[in-house]
Amino acid sequence: MLRTILTSRARRALGRSVGDVADVLATNSLRMMDVGAAGGAPSRWQPFARVVDYVGVEPDPRSSSDLITNPISQFRSHNVVTKGLWSSDGSVTLHMCRKPMASSVYRPNAKFAALFPDSGRFDIVGTETMEVTTIDNIVNDQYHLDGIKLDVQGAEFEVLAGAKETLANTLLVESEVEFVPLYENQPLVSDVTQQLSLYGIEFIDYLYLYRWHPEVLDGTGQLVFADALYMRSPEKLPDDEG
């Protein structure tokens, strides 16, 4: 009971703080890019929705069509990019998995997936040539990004490699990171962390940890991947006057 009371108070205090921040930003906005937007924007963004300019990036038509036809109206503005992102312009092969959100440029690691329940969600049901561009090309000189969320099934490192100019002014990055190769030859958490550190964007915390059990997917077992939060320290904030 005591724990319930304390956590309830903490949630109310956090809610008031979030509201205060949103009020301060009321005459401005935060531009957030959601790379791998299948399933919609993170719930963590909702308290700030009225000051967020939302840019969703989702190349899989099975998911992007819903984002386009059902815009997320609570955000200050809403835009959807249906082109894939990579480290350079060109085309790549997208492996379409039975579960759309498991699709990746990298081939699924079938041997590892087979150790756990519901491995069939990683079965490749087809391939598609996907035209790709970079975050830098999308952003160009039009605007800057305050934050980037990445959930691209092992391709986070390559997508960030195409955001060198953008990352110079980005405040935060939320990225899915893997501790074991869910996909063949994919970069892992250490690669993403080192890459972002080059831009003064440092690891802060894991927002959520995903564990797989050999018998049932109940949140226990081996740590497989996580949602990681990276932020620029105050000492490394870009100088608006410079």
C-alpha positions as a printed NumPy array, in Angstrom:
array([[  0.   ,   0.   ,   0.   ],
       [  2.787,   2.428,   0.93 ],
       [  4.549,   1.726,  -2.356],
       [  1.316,   2.424,  -4.26 ],
       [  0.864,   5.759,  -2.464],
       [  4.452,   6.828,  -3.076],
       [  4.453,   5.861,  -6.756],
       [  1.099,   7.572,  -7.228],
       [  2.515,  10.797,  -5.777],
       [  5.602,  10.477,  -7.965],
       [  3.446,  10.082, -11.069],
       [  1.381,  13.159, -10.187],
       [  4.548,  15.197,  -9.574],
       [  6.01 ,  14.005, -12.87 ],
       [  2.772,  14.894, -14.625],
       [  2.932,  18.432, -13.25 ],
       [  6.576,  18.76 , -14.325],
       [  5.755,  17.54 , -17.83 ],
       [  2.903,  20.029, -18.01 ],
       [  5.197,  22.848, -16.914],
       [  7.747,  21.97 , -19.597],
       [  5.024,  21.832, -22.257],
       [  3.82 ,  25.28 , -21.159],
       [  7.335,  26.694, -21.482],
       [  7.567,  25.266, -25.005],
       [  4.075,  26.404, -25.987],
       [  5.382,  29.119, -28.299],
       [  8.03 ,  26.814, -29.756],
       [  8.101,  23.182, -30.782],
       [ 10.121,  19.989, -30.662],
       [ 10.728,  18.234, -33.968],
       [ 10.922,  14.493, -33.357],
       [ 11.675,  11.889, -36.027],
       [ 10.251,   8.405, -35.478],
       [ 12.333,   6.045, -37.646],
       [ 10.534,   2.72 , -37.829],
       [  7.134,   4.163, -36.992],
       [  5.092,   0.958, -37.261],
       [  2.71 ,   0.867, -34.329],
       [  2.731,   4.64 , -33.825],
       [  4.767,   7.087, -31.806],
       [  6.204,   6.136, -28.4  ],
       [  3.772,   6.739, -25.544],
       [  6.583,   8.661, -23.813],
       [  6.033,  11.467, -26.305],
       [  2.326,  11.873, -25.637],
       [  2.539,  14.322, -22.688],
       [  4.407,  16.736, -24.981],
       [  2.262,  16.064, -28.056],
       [  0.911,  19.594, -28.392],
       [  4.428,  20.99 , -28.873],
       [  5.813,  18.143, -31.011],
       [  6.22 ,  18.291, -34.79 ],
       [  6.101,  14.579, -35.593],
       [  7.967,  13.058, -38.562],
       [  7.284,   9.341, -38.959],
       [  9.492,   7.207, -41.23 ],
       [  8.086,   3.826, -42.257],
       [  8.894,   2.198, -45.644],
       [  6.88 ,  -1.011, -45.129],
       [  3.514,  -0.349, -46.844],
       [  1.837,  -2.79 , -44.482],
       [  2.487,  -0.297, -41.683],
       [  2.934,   3.109, -43.36 ],
       [ -0.51 ,   3.091, -44.984],
       [ -2.151,   3.156, -41.549],
       [  0.084,   6.038, -40.426],
       [ -0.967,   8.042, -43.485],
       [ -4.701,   7.311, -43.361],
       [ -4.912,   7.706, -39.57 ],
       [ -2.718,  10.709, -38.718],
       [ -1.724,  11.182, -35.101],
       [ -3.821,  14.292, -34.593],
       [ -2.688,  15.176, -31.073],
       [  0.724,  16.272, -32.331],
       [  1.348,  19.865, -33.37 ],
       [  2.014,  18.623, -36.907],
       [  2.212,  15.19 , -38.526],
       [  4.234,  14.049, -41.528],
       [  5.036,  10.558, -42.846],
       [  8.061,   9.598, -44.98 ],
       [  7.638,   6.275, -46.792],
       [ 11.216,   5.97 , -48.022],
       [ 13.745,   3.816, -46.222],
       [ 16.751,   5.275, -44.412],
       [ 20.364,   4.136, -44.686],
       [ 23.899,   5.513, -44.591],
       [ 23.716,   6.672, -48.235],
       [ 21.34 ,   7.111, -51.155],
       [ 20.575,   4.042, -53.24 ],
       [ 18.643,   0.83 , -52.75 ],
       [ 18.802,  -2.115, -50.365],
       [ 16.993,  -5.432, -50.048],
       [ 14.35 ,  -5.53 , -47.33 ],
       [ 13.658,  -8.987, -45.906],
       [  9.91 ,  -9.084, -45.286],
       [  9.221, -11.182, -42.189],
       [  5.962, -12.828, -41.207],
       [  5.628, -10.231, -38.458],
       [  5.964,  -6.867, -40.258],
       [  7.784,  -5.196, -37.357],
       [ 10.51 ,  -7.899, -37.557],
       [ 11.369,  -7.067, -41.19 ],
       [ 14.931,  -5.879, -41.708],
       [ 17.646,  -5.117, -44.223],
       [ 19.583,  -7.822, -42.401],
       [ 18.593, -11.478, -42.639],
       [ 17.116, -12.822, -39.39 ],
       [ 19.396, -15.029, -37.335],
       [ 17.247, -18.142, -37.687],
       [ 19.439, -20.314, -35.444],
       [ 19.103, -17.889, -32.547],
       [ 15.376, -17.279, -33.078],
       [ 14.756, -21.032, -33.086],
       [ 15.884, -21.221, -29.441],
       [ 12.765, -19.316, -28.364],
       [  8.97 , -19.496, -28.785],
       [  7.198, -18.005, -31.803],
       [ 10.325, -18.074, -33.946],
       [  8.076, -18.138, -36.999],
       [  7.578, -14.394, -36.728],
       [ 11.078, -14.049, -38.19 ],
       [ 10.33 , -16.256, -41.201],
       [ 11.106, -14.444, -44.447],
       [  7.93 , -14.325, -46.551],
       [  9.446, -12.262, -49.349],
       [ 11.986,  -9.639, -50.289],
       [ 11.586,  -6.155, -51.667],
       [ 14.017,  -3.692, -53.181],
       [ 13.727,  -0.557, -51.09 ],
       [ 14.858,   2.879, -52.22 ],
       [ 16.757,   4.545, -49.398],
       [ 18.005,   7.987, -48.512],
       [ 19.624,   9.518, -45.429],
       [ 18.368,  11.526, -42.483],
       [ 20.679,  14.348, -43.572],
       [ 19.016,  14.426, -47.002],
       [ 15.534,  14.574, -45.472],
       [ 16.428,  17.266, -42.979],
       [ 18.681,  19.174, -45.396],
       [ 18.465,  22.912, -44.638],
       [ 14.733,  22.841, -43.88 ],
       [ 14.889,  22.283, -40.137],
       [ 16.807,  20.574, -37.346],
       [ 15.792,  17.517, -35.315],
       [ 15.557,  17.778, -31.544],
       [ 15.167,  14.042, -31.144],
       [ 15.347,  10.804, -33.136],
       [ 13.768,   7.466, -32.265],
       [ 15.192,   4.421, -34.037],
       [ 13.565,   1.013, -34.305],
       [ 14.85 ,  -0.48 , -37.541],
       [ 15.695,  -4.031, -36.583],
       [ 19.475,  -3.956, -36.434],
       [ 20.021,  -1.152, -38.96 ],
       [ 20.294,   1.652, -36.39 ],
       [ 24.055,   2.029, -36.875],
       [ 23.721,   2.485, -40.649],
       [ 20.858,   4.971, -40.308],
       [ 22.878,   7.068, -37.85 ],
       [ 25.833,   6.979, -40.263],
       [ 23.622,   8.939, -42.65 ],
       [ 22.862,  11.615, -40.045],
       [ 26.285,  13.135, -39.431],
       [ 25.197,  16.742, -39.974],
       [ 21.881,  16.279, -38.179],
       [ 23.443,  14.706, -35.088],
       [ 25.592,  17.791, -34.575],
       [ 22.454,  19.585, -33.34 ],
       [ 20.301,  16.731, -32.021],
       [ 19.578,  16.658, -28.3  ],
       [ 18.501,  13.053, -27.805],
       [ 18.344,   9.68 , -29.505],
       [ 16.128,   6.761, -28.483],
       [ 17.436,   3.617, -30.135],
       [ 16.625,  -0.041, -30.061],
       [ 19.904,  -1.851, -29.424],
       [ 20.731,  -5.537, -29.451],
       [ 22.992,  -7.419, -27.05 ],
       [ 23.015, -10.517, -29.259],
       [ 22.672, -10.749, -33.057],
       [ 18.975, -11.081, -33.803],
       [ 20.011, -10.54 , -37.417],
       [ 23.061, -11.804, -39.251],
       [ 26.122,  -9.507, -39.12 ],
       [ 24.236,  -6.657, -37.475],
       [ 25.979,  -4.002, -35.312],
       [ 25.332,  -4.37 , -31.576],
       [ 24.819,  -1.967, -28.664],
       [ 28.521,  -1.164, -28.255],
       [ 28.732,  -0.054, -31.886],
       [ 25.76 ,   2.324, -31.586],
       [ 26.983,   3.742, -28.265],
       [ 30.472,   4.436, -29.594],
       [ 29.064,   5.989, -32.764],
       [ 26.838,   8.464, -30.889],
       [ 29.639,   9.376, -28.487],
       [ 31.504,  10.892, -31.437],
       [ 28.813,  13.585, -31.527],
       [ 28.797,  14.229, -27.784],
       [ 25.597,  12.207, -27.356],
       [ 26.06 ,   9.949, -24.351],
       [ 24.336,   6.856, -23.026],
       [ 21.93 ,   7.749, -20.187],
       [ 19.753,   4.74 , -19.407],
       [ 17.775,   1.802, -20.739],
       [ 14.11 ,   2.728, -21.061],
       [ 13.026,  -0.891, -21.402],
       [ 14.791,  -4.26 , -21.347],
       [ 13.529,  -7.202, -23.404],
       [ 14.299, -10.709, -22.172],
       [ 13.452, -14.001, -23.875],
       [ 12.847, -17.288, -22.081],
       [ 13.299, -20.59 , -23.976],
       [  9.869, -21.828, -22.913],
       [  7.62 , -18.766, -22.751],
       [  7.999, -15.104, -23.688],
       [  7.031, -13.677, -20.314],
       [  9.718, -10.996, -19.852],
       [ 12.178, -13.283, -18.101],
       [ 15.25 , -15.095, -19.391],
       [ 18.142, -13.911, -21.543],
       [ 18.584, -10.181, -22.145],
       [ 18.265,  -9.837, -25.924],
       [ 17.619,  -6.186, -26.753],
       [ 16.61 ,  -2.878, -25.199],
       [ 15.357,   0.629, -25.847],
       [ 18.29 ,   2.883, -24.971],
       [ 18.255,   6.613, -24.278],
       [ 21.19 ,   8.775, -25.353],
       [ 21.381,  12.517, -24.669],
       [ 23.741,  15.412, -25.184],
       [ 25.21 ,  16.678, -21.922],
       [ 24.539,  20.368, -21.084],
       [ 28.232,  21.154, -21.599],
       [ 27.988,  19.91 , -25.184],
       [ 24.81 ,  21.712, -26.232],
       [ 25.173,  23.581, -29.52 ],
       [ 25.651,  27.331, -29.165],
       [ 22.722,  29.102, -30.854],
       [ 24.771,  32.263, -31.067],
       [ 27.713,  30.55 , -32.725]])
